[in-house]
């Protein structure tokens, strides 16, 4: 290959890399997957529970979640909704209908999170829409935040109530 051909090939490779990088930056922020990694890393570190995001190696999740140990958010994993077989069944059902869940800036947009008072006003109900690539957005993760327990503990006390289709 002549020096001129080598320079042209190098310039084309650099231009391609720059174009791919710009395209990726427009669609995903540097923290697009924190919504999955932080809770998974925290439950791994604090509870020894690997069910939220079992992909390996977990090092990045563990490093990202280490600061959470200082505030010790509470995630109840003894509820039936957290049972491994139930979570797997729910995610298998999701995958039948959808591509992977999005964690990009659009998926984290506040308009996809709905908070309301529970009937007894001692808790909040939080519904997080699961955003899929085709924008069907017909699945939800529903949580309850016990306000008294959160105040006493000094951090949010979450309970997963449901993970499933809106229909």
Backbone torsions as a table, in degrees:
resi	resn	phi	psi	omega
1	UNK	NA	133.1	-179.2
2	UNK	-73.2	159.8	178.3
3	UNK	-57.8	-37.9	179.3
4	UNK	-65.0	-43.5	178.9
5	UNK	-64.1	-38.3	178.3
6	UNK	-63.3	-43.8	179.8
7	UNK	-65.0	-40.2	178.4
8	UNK	-65.0	-41.0	178.6
9	UNK	-64.7	-41.3	177.9
10	UNK	-64.5	-44.5	178.9
11	UNK	-62.2	-40.9	178.5
12	UNK	-65.1	-40.5	179.4
13	UNK	-65.9	-41.5	178.3
14	UNK	-65.3	-42.5	179.2
15	UNK	-63.5	-41.8	178.0
16	UNK	-62.3	-45.8	179.0
17	UNK	-61.8	-42.3	178.5
18	UNK	-62.6	-43.8	178.8
19	UNK	-62.8	-43.9	178.4
20	UNK	-64.5	-38.7	179.0
21	UNK	-65.4	-44.7	179.5
22	UNK	-63.7	-42.2	178.0
23	UNK	-61.3	-43.4	179.7
24	UNK	-65.6	-38.6	179.6
25	UNK	-64.4	-34.3	-179.2
26	UNK	-72.1	-28.0	-176.3
27	UNK	-99.1	-22.0	-177.0
28	UNK	-141.4	134.4	174.6
29	UNK	-82.5	172.7	178.6
30	UNK	-65.8	-18.3	-178.0
31	UNK	-113.5	26.6	-174.4
32	UNK	-61.4	-24.7	-177.0
33	UNK	-106.2	9.3	179.6
34	UNK	-62.1	-32.2	179.0
35	UNK	-58.9	-26.7	177.0
36	UNK	-95.6	-39.5	-173.3
37	UNK	-73.8	-40.3	-176.9
38	UNK	-63.5	-53.2	178.5
39	UNK	-62.3	-38.2	180.0
40	UNK	-65.3	-44.6	178.3
41	UNK	-63.7	-40.9	-179.4
42	UNK	-66.4	-46.0	-179.8
43	UNK	-65.8	-30.8	176.4
44	UNK	-66.8	-48.9	-178.3
45	UNK	-68.1	-52.0	-170.8
46	UNK	-81.9	-32.2	-172.0
47	UNK	-118.4	-8.6	-176.0
48	UNK	67.9	23.6	-175.2
49	UNK	-104.5	118.8	-174.2
50	UNK	-104.2	11.3	-170.0
51	UNK	-76.6	-28.2	-173.4
52	UNK	-64.7	-42.6	-179.0
53	UNK	-151.3	84.8	-170.8
54	UNK	-78.1	4.9	-178.5
55	UNK	-62.8	148.6	-177.2
56	UNK	-116.3	153.9	-3.2
57	UNK	-80.3	150.6	-175.5
58	UNK	-88.2	6.6	-171.7
59	UNK	-54.2	-47.5	-178.4
60	UNK	-62.5	-41.8	178.6
61	UNK	-63.6	-41.3	-179.3
62	UNK	-65.9	-42.5	178.9
63	UNK	-65.0	-45.2	-178.8
64	UNK	-63.7	-34.4	-175.5
65	UNK	-88.3	-11.1	-177.2
66	UNK	-54.0	-42.7	178.4
67	UNK	-60.7	-24.5	178.6
68	UNK	-65.4	-22.2	179.3
69	UNK	-61.9	-27.1	-180.0
70	UNK	-69.8	-33.8	-178.9
71	UNK	-100.0	-11.2	175.1
72	UNK	46.9	59.1	175.6
73	UNK	-60.1	145.8	-176.9
74	UNK	-102.0	126.8	176.4
75	UNK	-124.5	112.4	-179.1
76	UNK	-73.8	117.5	180.0
77	UNK	-110.1	7.2	-180.0
78	UNK	-90.8	-6.5	179.1
79	UNK	-72.2	153.3	-179.7
80	UNK	-59.2	-31.8	-178.8
81	UNK	-62.4	-23.0	-179.7
82	UNK	-92.9	-0.4	-178.8
83	UNK	-59.1	133.1	-175.8
84	UNK	-53.6	-42.8	-178.5
85	UNK	-66.0	-36.8	179.7
86	UNK	-69.8	-41.9	177.7
87	UNK	-64.1	-43.6	179.2
88	UNK	-62.4	-43.6	180.0
89	UNK	-62.7	-41.3	179.2
90	UNK	-64.5	-45.1	-178.8
91	UNK	-70.2	-34.1	175.2
92	UNK	-63.1	-41.9	177.7
93	UNK	-64.2	-39.3	177.5
94	UNK	-61.4	-46.4	-176.3
95	UNK	-65.9	-24.3	176.8
96	UNK	-64.2	-36.8	-175.0
97	UNK	-98.5	-19.4	-169.4
98	UNK	-138.7	163.2	168.6
99	UNK	-77.3	-179.9	179.4
100	UNK	-57.9	154.9	177.1
101	UNK	-66.7	138.6	177.7
102	UNK	-85.0	145.4	175.2
103	UNK	-127.8	21.3	-178.0
104	UNK	-79.9	178.0	-178.6
105	UNK	-56.0	-37.4	178.5
106	UNK	-63.8	-41.3	-179.4
107	UNK	-66.9	-29.8	179.9
108	UNK	-89.3	2.6	-179.9
109	UNK	-59.4	138.3	-176.5
110	UNK	-56.9	-26.0	-177.9
111	UNK	-66.2	-12.5	179.6
112	UNK	-94.2	1.3	179.3
113	UNK	-116.9	127.9	-178.6
114	UNK	-123.6	126.2	-180.0
115	UNK	-118.3	133.5	177.4
116	UNK	-142.4	159.1	176.1
117	UNK	-73.0	142.0	173.9
118	UNK	-72.8	166.9	-177.5
119	UNK	-56.5	-37.8	-178.1
120	UNK	-90.5	0.8	-179.7
121	UNK	61.2	10.1	176.2
122	UNK	-94.1	3.3	-177.9
123	UNK	-152.7	162.2	171.8
124	UNK	-108.3	145.4	170.6
125	UNK	-103.2	127.8	-179.2
126	UNK	-120.2	123.4	176.5
127	UNK	-115.2	119.8	178.0
128	UNK	-108.9	114.7	177.4
129	UNK	-67.7	134.2	175.2
130	UNK	-88.7	118.6	-174.8
131	UNK	-93.6	122.9	179.6
132	UNK	-106.4	160.1	-176.7
133	UNK	-57.2	-30.1	180.0
134	UNK	-87.0	2.1	177.9
135	UNK	60.5	32.2	172.2
136	UNK	-68.4	-41.5	175.4
137	UNK	49.3	49.1	-176.5
138	UNK	-115.1	20.1	174.9
139	UNK	-125.6	152.9	-176.1
140	UNK	-143.2	147.2	167.9
141	UNK	-106.7	121.5	-177.4
142	UNK	-109.0	130.0	-179.4
143	UNK	-125.0	159.7	170.2
144	UNK	-122.2	135.4	176.7
145	UNK	-111.4	112.5	178.1
146	UNK	-77.6	112.1	-173.1
147	UNK	-68.7	-43.6	-179.9
148	UNK	-64.7	-45.8	178.8
149	UNK	-63.1	-38.1	178.2
150	UNK	-64.6	-43.5	177.9
151	UNK	-62.0	-46.3	-178.7
152	UNK	-63.1	-40.3	-177.1
153	UNK	-81.2	-21.6	-178.5
154	UNK	80.5	14.8	178.1
155	UNK	-158.2	162.3	-178.0
156	UNK	-62.4	134.9	174.9
157	UNK	-107.7	99.6	-176.5
158	UNK	-96.1	147.8	170.6
159	UNK	-136.0	123.7	175.4
160	UNK	-72.8	119.9	-179.4
161	UNK	-96.2	-37.4	-175.0
162	UNK	-161.4	144.5	171.9
163	UNK	-134.5	109.6	-177.0
164	UNK	-179.4	-176.1	-177.5
165	UNK	-71.3	149.0	176.2
166	UNK	-72.2	-25.2	-177.8
167	UNK	-75.5	NA	NA
